[in-house]
């Protein structure tokens, strides 16, 4: 099983997402990436955000974990979504050498459940953020539409 950490960065009731285009469809993803070597989840997030978005971040609490199973590829991924904070009032800038994302999008929390989102946790995240809950939520295996 792969483990993929990602970070939830919130400002003014908006969440930072990366927009990708797959088969002509917009798919949104939380910034993050794959662990390299012996990195911790926190180290992975700090490195990925610096590489892909030139963005220094502080990694805070684990908010959501969920499993996605791709039956076709016989591959499972555990997604770990952490809350975080942008440091030094930095602004995200895509580094095309490090990511295939098309753009950075600040999406309203109210719209999270209306997106093609990977992982597909929009409804649960929207609920957690709107309730200001500090509880970690393990969703187990979630259904993930493939685009």
Secondary structure, DSSP 8 states (H G I E B T S, - for coil): -EEEEEEEEEETTEEEEEEEEETTEEEEE-SEEE--TT--HHHHHHHHHHHHH---EEEEEEEEEEEEEETTTTEEEEEEEEEEEE-TT------TTT----EEEEEEGGGGGGS-EESS-HHHHHHHHHHT----EEEEE------
